[in-house]
Amino acid sequence: MMRMNNLILIEAVLLFVTVDLLLVCATAAGGKVKCPERERQALLAFKAAMVDDYGILSSWKGRDCCHWNGVRCSNLTSHVISLDLHGHSIKNDYYSYLEERFLRGKIPSSLVELQHLRYLNLSFNPFEDYHIPEFFGNLTSLRYLDLSFCRFGGRIPTQFGSLPHLTYLNLNFNDLEGSIPYQLGNLSKLEYLNLDVNDFQGTIPSQLGNLSSLHELYLDGTRGSLKMNDDGQWLSTLTSLTNLDLTSILNLNNSYNWIQAISNISTLTELSLIDCALSDHFISSQTLRLSNFKFPNSLSSLDLSYNTFTPSLLFQWLSNVTSNLVELALDSSLLEGSTPATSNHFDITMQSLERLHISHYQITARDFKSFANICTLSSLWVFDSELTEDLESILHNLSAGCVTHSLQELYLGYKQMTGSIPDDLSIFPFLKELYLFQNQLRGKIPDNIRLPSQLKALSISSNSIEGGIPKSFGNICSLESLDLSHNTLTAELPVAMQHLSGCSSLKYLDLRNNKFNGTLPDISIFPSLTHLYLSENKLNGKVPEGIQFPSQLETLTMNSNSLEGVITNSQFHNLSKLKVLGLSGNSFVLEINRDWIPPFQLQAIMLQHCKLGPYFPKWLKTQRRLMQLDISNAGISDITPSWFWALSTRLVSMNISYNNLSGVIPDFPLRFTEYPSISLAANQFEGSIPLFLRNAVSLDLSNNKFSDLTSFLCANNSAERLGQLDISNNYISGQIPDCWGNFKSLAYIDLSNNNFSGKVPNSIGLVLELRVLMLRNNTLTGELPFSMKHCKNLEMLDAGENKLSGIIPSWIGSSLQQLQMLSLRKNHFFGSIPLSLCSLNGIRFLDLSVNHLWGPIPKCFINFTAMTTQERFLTDSNYYHSYIVNRTRGRNVYNYDIIALLMWKGVEHIFENDELLLKGIDLSSNHLSGDIPSELENLVELVSLNLSRNNLTGKIPSRIGRLLSLESLDLSRNHLFGSIPSSLAQINFLSVLDLSRNNLSGQIPTGTQLQSFNASSYEENQGLCGLPLEKLCFVKERHQESVVKTQDENDGFIQAFFASMGLGFFVGFWGIFGTILFNRSWRYAYFRFLNNITEKVMSR
C-alpha cells in the first residue's frame, strides 16, 4: 500500500513538473516577458545613473532585460543571475588607450533588487569619485565579484564578510585605504582574493587564515604600508594556496615564522616577494634559526626583485632551499662588486630553470658562461645592467654550453653594451626572439649575417647601426616582427623593402627615426603586415599613383618625411582594419570625395601639414572610435560643423590649429570622456569660449578672435583637471575675471597680448600648482597681488609691458623660490631692487628693464648660482616642464612648452624650451646708480648683460673678462669712466658690444676682436682712442711724426726701400687682417689663438 502511495506521489510530482515546463514553454512561445519587472526597473535605474559615452548600454530597452547586453538570466527562474559590464582593459600597444570603452558615474542602490545575482563584473570602469557601495554586501547570492581597475576610494565595506557563497573577489588597482577588514575571513568558500595596488595601512588580519579554500592570494602593498600580523603564522592554514603575492610587505626581513609557514603549503607554485626589504641579514638569520627550511617542492616561480642580496650568498641559499624552480626574477636585487665568485652559483642552483630575469647588475663574462650551463634555460632577460663585455663576447660565452639548444628568448636591452652585430647568430638554432634595443651597438649589419631559422622577432632599435638591411634578412621565412627604429640606417627604402620581400609572414615593421631615403615602395608585397612605421626618415619624392597597401594593415605612419603627391580614397578601399593613420609632416594632397564613407574606423588620425581643405573633411563624421586627431595646418577654410564637436567628446588629443576655421563655437552641453589635450590655436574663432572646453586637460586657444573669458572662467562647476590654458593673442578686454579658484590644477596660464586692464585678481593666488604665468603686453595696473606669494611652484613670471606700479614685492624673492625666469620689464615699478631677489638661486633670466628703479645694483646677485655654475649634463628635466593630472586611466604626466619673448642683443626674440638655458640680466632703462658691482664677475655663465640707460658711475669691473660665455654686453648711456679693461678682450664669443655714451678714456685694447666692432659701440666717449675709432692715440701720433721726419732726411735709396716695404706690408697686412675682419669664424679662431699665446707667456 505504501509502495502504491509512493508511486502515486511520484507520478503527481512528474505531472506537476511536466505541466510547469509546458507553461514555461508556452509563455516563451507566446512572447511574454521573462525578466521580472522589478529587476528590469533596477537595471534601468542603473542605466540612468551611468554616463555611457560608448553606448555600452544602448541595447537596454524593451521589455525583456534578459536579452540586454551584459545581462544573463536563469533559464529556470528568469531572474537576473549575471551582470558583466567590464570595460576594455589596457594593453601594451603604443595606442592601447584607443581601445578602451567604459562606463562612469555613481552606482545606484537599485541593484540591491538583484537578489539572485551570482556574477558581477564592473572592472575597468572609472568610478574614481565614489566608494564601493555597501549594499553589495546584501547581494548574498554572489559567487563572483570583480571591481578591479575601478579607482574606487574609501574602504572595503565590512558587509563583504556577509557573502557566504563568494568564491572570487578582485579589488585590484583601486584607491582603497584604511585597514583590510577582518570580516573577509568569514568568506569560507573564497578561492581567489586580489587586493593588490591599493593604499591599505596597518597589519594584514590573521583571520585571512580561515580561508582554507583559497587558491590565490595577492596582497601587493606597493602604494600603502602593510605589515604582516602575528609573524604570518596564519599562512600555514592556507593549505590549498597556489599563488601568493606579498610585494612590499614591510616587516618580513626581521621575521621568520611567515617563511616557515610557507614551507608547509605543499601546493604553492608561485611566490612574489618583490620590494620586501629582504637582505643578507634575512638569509643568514633564517639559515641559523631554520636550519632545515626548504621551500615546497611544488614552488616553480620565485620573484625576489627589488631587494638587496650579495649574489654568492643568495645563490648558495637558493640551492639549499629550492629544487624545482622554473622561473626566477632578481631585478634590482643583486649587490655589485661584493664578491668575485658570484658566477659559480648560477649553474649550480638553476638546473631546472627555464626563465631568468636580472636587471641593474654588473654582469660579467663568467656570469654568461654560467648561464650557458643551464641546459633548461629558454628565456633570459638582462635589462638595465652594466656589461663588461661587448655583444660578440657575450654571445660567444653564452654559446659555450648546452643553453644553445634550449634558448628561445634573449633580451639584452637598456644597457651600455658595445660592439657590432656579429655575422653568425645561428649558433642559437632554436632562438625565436632576440632583443638588443637601447644599447651602444655600432657599425653595419653584416651582409652575410646568418640568423636562426626559427627567429620570429628581432629588435635592434635605439643603437647606432648604419648602412642598410642585408639581403639575407629575406631568407628568414619565420620572421614576424622587425624593429630597426632609432638608428642611422641610410639605404634607399625600396631597396631595403626588396631585401625583406622574402619575409612573407612579416606582421610588424618599425623603421622610424633613421635616414632611409627614396620614395614609398610597393608595400603590398607583405600580405600579413599589420603595423608599419616609417616616420622621421628622409623619404622624398612623389608617392606612386595607385599605390596599394596590405589589406591586414592596422597601423600606417609616415610622419615627418618629405613625401608628396595626391592620395585618394580609392587607395584606402581595402584597409578595413586600419586603426592608426599618420601622414603628418609631408606635402600630401588628400583628394577625398565629399560623400566618401571609409571602410575603416580610425582611432588615431595624424594629417598635420597635409592639404585637406578648403572644406572641413566630412568623412570624419563616420569615425565613431576616434581618440586622437591632428589636422592642423591643413588648409581648411570653413566653419566647424556642429557634428564635429559631438564627435570630439571621446578624444584624448585634438589639434585643429593653424587653419582658417571661423565663427562662434556653440556652447553645446557636451562632456569630454577623456579630458583631452585640445589646440584650436591660430584660427578665426570668435565670441565667448564655450564651457565644455573646461573639461580639457590642456587648452590652447591662442591667436584667435575670442572676446569673452568671464563665462568660461566663472561657471559654477570646477575644472579640476585643466592643467594648461593659453588664451594669448586674442581680443579679450576688461578686467581679468577673479574666478581662478575653480582651476586648482592649472600649471600654465598665458593671457599675454590681449587688452586686459585693471588689477591682477587676488584669486590667481589660489592656483597653487601654477608653474608659468604670462601676463605680458596688456594694460594691467596696480600692484601684483600679495596672494601670489602662495604660488610657490612658479617657475616663470612674465608681467612685462603693462602699467603695473609700486615697489617690486619682496615676497617674489622670499616665497617664489622656484623662479627661473622673471620679467617685469616696461612697467611703472619704482624704488630700489629688493635684496630678497637674491634668494632666487635658480634664476636664469632677470628682466627689470624700462621701469623707474633707483639705487645700486645689489652685490648679492652673486647668489644667482644658476648663473655661476655650468650645467655639464643637460637632460630633459633641464628644459622640459611637466605637470600631473588625474584622468580616467590614472595619473598622467603632461609636458608643456615654455615660450618667452625676451629682449636679446637689443632685439626682441622668442625663446623656447632648451633655448631658455641661456642666462641673462637686463636692468636697462632705469635710474640705477653707483658702481657696477665687481661681484657680477662671478656670474660666469651669463650670456647677456644689459645695464644701459642708467646713472651708473665708476669703472667697468677689471675682471669682466671672466664672463667667457658672454655674447652680448651693453653698458651704454651711463657715466662710467676709466679705461676699458684689457680682460674684456678675452671674451671670444662676444658678438654685441655697446659701451657708447659714457666717460671712458684711454686706448681701446688692441690686437683682439674689440677692433672688429663698429665705431658706434664706442662713440661719445671723449677720452677713448684707437681703432675702430678714427681718433688715434697720442703716443702713436708722435711715433708717426718721427717716422715721417726720418724719411724726409734719408736719401732716395732708403725712400725706395721703405716704399717697397710699405707695399709689401699693405698687401700682407690686408691679406691677413682683412680676412680676419670680414670672416667671423677666422676672427674668433685668431683671437682665441692670441689669447692662448698670451696666457702661455704670462704663465711662464
QUIWO-V952755 format. One record per residue. RES is the residue in three letters. SS is DSSP state (H for helix, E for strand, C for the rest). Layout:
RES SS
RES SS
This chain:
MET C
MET H
ARG H
MET H
ASN H
ASN H
LEU H
ILE H
LEU H
ILE H
GLU H
ALA H
VAL H
LEU H
LEU H
PHE H
VAL H
THR H
VAL H
ASP H
LEU H
LEU H
LEU H
VAL H
CYS H
ALA H
THR H
ALA H
ALA H
GLY C
GLY C
LYS C
VAL C
LYS C
CYS C
PRO C
GLU H
ARG H
GLU H
ARG H
GLN H
ALA H
LEU H
LEU H
ALA H
PHE H
LYS H
ALA H
ALA H
MET E
VAL E
ASP C
ASP C
TYR C
GLY C
ILE C
LEU C
SER C
SER C
TRP C
LYS C
GLY C
ARG C
ASP C
CYS H
CYS H
HIS H
TRP C
ASN C
GLY C
VAL E
ARG E
CYS E
SER C
ASN C
LEU C
THR C
SER C
HIS C
VAL E
ILE E
SER E
LEU E
ASP E
LEU C
HIS C
GLY C
HIS C
SER C
ILE C
LYS C
ASN C
ASP C
TYR C
TYR C
SER H
TYR H
LEU H
GLU H
GLU C
ARG C
PHE C
LEU C
ARG E
GLY E
LYS C
ILE C
PRO C
SER H
SER H
LEU H
VAL H
GLU H
LEU C
GLN C
HIS C
LEU C
ARG C
TYR E
LEU E
ASN E
LEU C
SER C
PHE C
ASN C
PRO C
PHE C
GLU C
ASP C
TYR C
HIS E
ILE C
PRO C
GLU H
PHE H
PHE H
GLY H
ASN H
LEU C
THR C
SER C
LEU C
ARG C
TYR E
LEU E
ASP E
LEU C
SER C
PHE C
CYS C
ARG C
PHE C
GLY E
GLY C
ARG C
ILE C
PRO C
THR H
GLN H
PHE H
GLY H
SER H
LEU C
PRO C
HIS C
LEU C
THR C
TYR E
LEU E
ASN E
LEU C
ASN C
PHE C
ASN C
ASP C
LEU C
GLU E
GLY E
SER C
ILE C
PRO C
TYR H
GLN H
LEU H
GLY H
ASN H
LEU C
SER C
LYS C
LEU C
GLU C
TYR E
LEU E
ASN E
LEU C
ASP C
VAL C
ASN C
ASP E
PHE E
GLN E
GLY E
THR E
ILE C
PRO C
SER H
GLN H
LEU H
GLY H
ASN H
LEU C
SER C
SER C
LEU C
HIS C
GLU E
LEU E
TYR E
LEU C
ASP C
GLY C
THR C
ARG C
GLY C
SER E
LEU E
LYS E
MET C
ASN C
ASP H
ASP H
GLY H
GLN H
TRP H
LEU H
SER H
THR H
LEU C
THR C
SER C
LEU C
THR C
ASN E
LEU E
ASP E
LEU C
THR C
SER C
ILE C
LEU C
ASN C
LEU C
ASN C
ASN C
SER C
TYR C
ASN H
TRP H
ILE H
GLN H
ALA H
ILE H
SER C
ASN C
ILE C
SER C
THR C
LEU C
THR C
GLU E
LEU E
SER E
LEU C
ILE C
ASP C
CYS C
ALA C
LEU C
SER E
ASP H
HIS H
PHE H
ILE H
SER H
SER H
GLN H
THR H
LEU H
ARG H
LEU C
SER C
ASN C
PHE C
LYS C
PHE C
PRO C
ASN C
SER C
LEU C
SER C
SER E
LEU E
ASP E
LEU C
SER C
TYR C
ASN C
THR E
PHE E
THR C
PRO H
SER H
LEU H
LEU H
PHE H
GLN H
TRP H
LEU H
SER H
ASN H
VAL H
THR C
SER C
ASN C
LEU C
VAL C
GLU E
LEU E
ALA E
LEU E
ASP E
SER C
SER C
LEU E
LEU C
GLU C
GLY C
SER C
THR C
PRO C
ALA C
THR H
SER H
ASN H
HIS H
PHE H
ASP H
ILE H
THR H
MET C
GLN C
SER C
LEU C
GLU C
ARG E
LEU E
HIS E
ILE E
SER E
HIS C
TYR C
GLN C
ILE E
THR C
ALA H
ARG H
ASP H
PHE H
LYS H
SER H
PHE H
ALA C
ASN C
ILE C
CYS C
THR C
LEU C
SER C
SER E
LEU E
TRP E
VAL E
PHE E
ASP C
SER C
GLU C
LEU E
THR C
GLU C
ASP C
LEU H
GLU H
SER H
ILE H
LEU H
HIS H
ASN H
LEU H
SER C
ALA C
GLY C
CYS H
VAL H
THR H
HIS H
SER C
LEU C
GLN C
GLU E
LEU E
TYR E
LEU C
GLY C
TYR C
LYS C
GLN C
MET C
THR C
GLY C
SER C
ILE C
PRO C
ASP C
ASP E
LEU C
SER C
ILE C
PHE C
PRO C
PHE C
LEU C
LYS C
GLU E
LEU E
TYR E
LEU C
PHE C
GLN C
ASN C
GLN C
LEU C
ARG E
GLY E
LYS E
ILE C
PRO C
ASP C
ASN C
ILE C
ARG E
LEU C
PRO C
SER C
GLN C
LEU C
LYS C
ALA E
LEU E
SER E
ILE C
SER C
SER C
ASN C
SER E
ILE E
GLU E
GLY E
GLY C
ILE C
PRO C
LYS H
SER H
PHE H
GLY H
ASN H
ILE C
CYS C
SER C
LEU C
GLU C
SER E
LEU E
ASP E
LEU C
SER C
HIS C
ASN C
THR E
LEU E
THR C
ALA C
GLU E
LEU H
PRO H
VAL H
ALA H
MET H
GLN H
HIS H
LEU C
SER C
GLY C
CYS C
SER C
SER C
LEU C
LYS C
TYR E
LEU E
ASP E
LEU C
ARG C
ASN C
ASN C
LYS C
PHE C
ASN E
GLY E
THR C
LEU C
PRO C
ASP C
ILE H
SER H
ILE H
PHE C
PRO C
SER C
LEU C
THR C
HIS E
LEU E
TYR E
LEU C
SER C
GLU C
ASN C
LYS E
LEU E
ASN E
GLY E
LYS E
VAL C
PRO C
GLU C
GLY C
ILE C
GLN C
PHE C
PRO C
SER C
GLN C
LEU C
GLU C
THR E
LEU E
THR E
MET C
ASN C
SER C
ASN C
SER E
LEU E
GLU E
GLY E
VAL E
ILE E
THR E
ASN H
SER H
GLN H
PHE H
HIS C
ASN C
LEU C
SER C
LYS C
LEU C
LYS C
VAL E
LEU E
GLY E
LEU C
SER C
GLY C
ASN C
SER E
PHE E
VAL E
LEU E
GLU E
ILE C
ASN C
ARG C
ASP C
TRP C
ILE C
PRO C
PRO C
PHE C
GLN C
LEU C
GLN C
ALA E
ILE E
MET E
LEU C
GLN C
HIS C
CYS C
LYS E
LEU C
GLY C
PRO C
TYR C
PHE C
PRO C
LYS H
TRP H
LEU H
LYS H
THR H
GLN C
ARG C
ARG C
LEU C
MET C
GLN E
LEU E
ASP E
ILE C
SER C
ASN C
ALA C
GLY C
ILE C
SER C
ASP C
ILE E
THR C
PRO C
SER H
TRP H
PHE H
TRP H
ALA H
LEU H
SER H
THR H
ARG H
LEU C
VAL C
SER E
MET E
ASN E
ILE C
SER C
TYR C
ASN C
ASN C
LEU C
SER E
GLY E
VAL E
ILE C
PRO C
ASP C
PHE C
PRO C
LEU C
ARG C
PHE C
THR C
GLU C
TYR C
PRO C
SER E
ILE E
SER E
LEU C
ALA C
ALA C
ASN C
GLN E
PHE E
GLU E
GLY E
SER E
ILE C
PRO C
LEU H
PHE H
LEU H
ARG H
ASN H
ALA C
VAL C
SER E
LEU E
ASP E
LEU C
SER C
ASN C
ASN C
LYS E
PHE E
SER E
ASP E
LEU C
THR H
SER H
PHE H
LEU H
CYS C
ALA C
ASN C
ASN C
SER C
ALA C
GLU C
ARG C
LEU C
GLY C
GLN E
LEU E
ASP E
ILE C
SER C
ASN C
ASN C
TYR C
ILE C
SER E
GLY E
GLN E
ILE C
PRO C
ASP C
CYS C
TRP H
GLY H
ASN H
PHE C
LYS C
SER C
LEU C
ALA C
TYR E
ILE E
ASP E
LEU C
SER C
ASN C
ASN C
ASN E
PHE E
SER E
GLY E
LYS C
VAL C
PRO C
ASN H
SER H
ILE H
GLY H
LEU H
VAL C
LEU C
GLU C
LEU C
ARG C
VAL E
LEU E
MET E
LEU C
ARG C
ASN C
ASN C
THR E
LEU E
THR E
GLY E
GLU C
LEU C
PRO C
PHE H
SER H
MET H
LYS H
HIS H
CYS C
LYS C
ASN C
LEU C
GLU C
MET E
LEU E
ASP E
ALA C
GLY C
GLU C
ASN C
LYS E
LEU E
SER E
GLY E
ILE E
ILE C
PRO C
SER C
TRP H
ILE H
GLY H
SER H
SER H
LEU C
GLN C
GLN C
LEU C
GLN C
MET E
LEU E
SER E
LEU C
ARG C
LYS C
ASN C
HIS E
PHE E
PHE E
GLY E
SER C
ILE C
PRO C
LEU H
SER H
LEU H
CYS H
SER H
LEU C
ASN C
GLY C
ILE C
ARG C
PHE E
LEU E
ASP E
LEU C
SER C
VAL C
ASN C
HIS E
LEU E
TRP E
GLY E
PRO C
ILE C
PRO C
LYS H
CYS H
PHE H
ILE H
ASN H
PHE C
THR H
ALA H
MET H
THR C
THR C
GLN C
GLU C
ARG C
PHE C
LEU C
THR C
ASP H
SER H
ASN H
TYR H
TYR C
HIS E
SER E
TYR E
ILE E
VAL E
ASN E
ARG E
THR C
ARG C
GLY E
ARG E
ASN E
VAL E
TYR E
ASN E
TYR E
ASP C
ILE C
ILE E
ALA E
LEU E
LEU E
MET E
TRP E
LYS C
GLY C
VAL E
GLU E
HIS E
ILE E
PHE E
GLU E
ASN H
ASP H
GLU H
LEU H
LEU H
LEU C
LYS C
GLY E
ILE E
ASP E
LEU C
SER C
SER C
ASN C
HIS E
LEU E
SER E
GLY E
ASP C
ILE C
PRO C
SER H
GLU H
LEU H
GLU H
ASN H
LEU C
VAL C
GLU C
LEU C
VAL C
SER E
LEU E
ASN E
LEU C
SER C
ARG C
ASN C
ASN E
LEU E
THR C
GLY C
LYS C
ILE C
PRO C
SER C
ARG C
ILE H
GLY H
ARG H
LEU C
LEU C
SER C
LEU C
GLU C
SER E
LEU E
ASP E
LEU C
SER C
ARG C
ASN C
HIS C
LEU C
PHE E
GLY E
SER C
ILE C
PRO C
SER H
SER H
LEU H
ALA H
GLN H
ILE C
ASN C
PHE C
LEU C
SER C
VAL E
LEU E
ASP E
LEU C
SER C
ARG C
ASN C
ASN E
LEU E
SER E
GLY E
GLN E
ILE C
PRO C
THR C
GLY C
THR C
GLN H
LEU H
GLN H
SER H
PHE C
ASN C
ALA H
SER H
SER H
TYR C
GLU C
GLU C
ASN C
GLN C
GLY E
LEU E
CYS E
GLY C
LEU C
PRO C
LEU C
GLU C
LYS C
LEU C
CYS C
PHE H
VAL H
LYS H
GLU H
ARG H
HIS H
GLN H
GLU H
SER H
VAL H
VAL H
LYS H
THR H
GLN H
ASP H
GLU H
ASN C
ASP C
GLY H
PHE H
ILE H
GLN H
ALA H
PHE H
PHE H
ALA H
SER H
MET H
GLY H
LEU H
GLY H
PHE H
PHE H
VAL H
GLY H
PHE H
TRP H
GLY H
ILE H
PHE H
GLY H
THR H
ILE H
LEU H
PHE H
ASN C
ARG H
SER H
TRP H
ARG H
TYR H
ALA H
TYR H
PHE H
ARG H
PHE H
LEU H
ASN H
ASN H
ILE H
THR H
GLU H
LYS H
VAL H
MET H
SER H
ARG C
